[in-house]
Amino acid sequence: MRTEILHSHGNTHVRRLTLEPGESTHWHTDPHHRVTVVLRGSVLQIEFRDGSKPEHVPVAPGQVDWDEPLLKPHRGVNIGDDTYEEVVIFQLHSPDDVVQPQA
């Protein structure tokens, strides 16, 4: 997993995330609204720390999604055969918020 902060100003935080096939994010929550722009990739699996049923999420380059906060601890896994890359724009409640707290 690679992350790069592209921009941070006030309540706006912009981050690039890259997952190679088989890689996952850390376990986290998403307490903020966000816009996700998919740059590369084909499919993710969202796994939940409590063991509930994972979500299979097909994605495509150019896809743009508005994401609501999700406080249930989870992680994203690249289950595709290609690299997954996204840019996410987080709308923080305050400038010093943790973007995706580890869970």
C-alpha positions in Angstrom: 0.0 0.0 0.0 1.3 3.4 -1.0 -0.3 6.7 0.0 0.6 10.3 -1.0 -0.9 13.5 0.4 -1.5 15.7 -2.7 -3.1 18.6 -0.9 -4.2 19.7 2.6 -5.8 23.0 3.4 -8.3 23.8 6.2 -11.0 21.1 6.2 -10.0 19.6 2.8 -7.5 16.8 2.5 -6.6 15.1 -0.8 -4.8 11.7 -0.9 -3.7 9.3 -3.5 -3.8 5.5 -2.6 -2.3 2.7 -4.6 -2.9 -1.0 -3.9 -1.1 -3.7 -5.8 -3.0 -7.0 -6.4 -3.6 -8.7 -3.0 -2.7 -5.6 -1.0 -5.1 -4.1 1.5 -5.5 -0.9 3.4 -5.1 -0.9 7.2 -8.2 -1.5 9.3 -9.9 1.9 9.7 -13.1 3.9 10.0 -14.3 6.7 7.7 -15.7 9.4 9.9 -15.8 12.0 7.0 -17.7 12.6 3.8 -15.4 12.1 0.8 -15.3 12.0 -3.0 -13.4 9.1 -4.5 -12.0 9.2 -8.1 -10.8 5.8 -9.4 -7.7 6.1 -11.6 -6.9 2.4 -12.2 -8.3 -0.9 -11.1 -11.1 -3.3 -11.6 -12.5 -4.7 -8.3 -12.1 -4.2 -4.5 -13.4 -6.2 -1.6 -14.4 -4.4 1.5 -13.8 -6.6 4.6 -15.3 -5.9 8.0 -13.4 -6.5 11.2 -16.4 -8.0 12.9 -16.4 -10.8 10.3 -19.7 -9.8 8.6 -20.1 -10.5 4.9 -17.5 -8.7 2.7 -18.7 -6.4 -0.1 -17.5 -7.0 -3.6 -17.1 -3.6 -5.3 -16.4 -3.5 -9.1 -14.6 -0.2 -10.1 -13.5 1.4 -13.3 -11.0 4.2 -14.2 -12.8 7.5 -14.3 -15.5 6.4 -11.8 -16.4 9.1 -9.3 -18.3 8.4 -6.1 -19.7 10.4 -3.2 -19.0 8.3 0.0 -20.9 8.7 3.3 -19.1 8.2 6.6 -18.7 4.6 7.7 -17.8 4.0 11.3 -17.8 0.2 11.1 -14.1 -0.9 11.1 -13.2 -2.2 7.7 -10.4 -2.4 5.1 -10.2 -2.4 1.3 -8.5 -5.3 -0.5 -7.5 -5.2 -4.1 -8.8 -8.6 -5.3 -8.3 -7.7 -9.0 -5.4 -8.7 -11.3 -4.3 -5.1 -11.8 -3.1 -2.2 -9.7 -5.8 -0.1 -8.0 -5.3 3.6 -7.7 -7.6 6.3 -6.4 -7.6 10.0 -5.4 -9.8 10.8 -2.5 -11.0 14.3 -1.4 -11.9 14.2 2.3 -14.1 16.8 3.9 -12.9 17.0 7.5 -14.9 18.3 10.4 -11.8 20.3 11.6 -8.3 20.8 10.1 -6.7 18.6 12.8 -8.9 15.6 12.3 -7.4 12.2 11.6 -8.5 11.3 8.0 -9.0 7.6 8.5 -8.5 6.5 12.1 -7.0 3.1 12.5 -9.4 0.6 14.0 
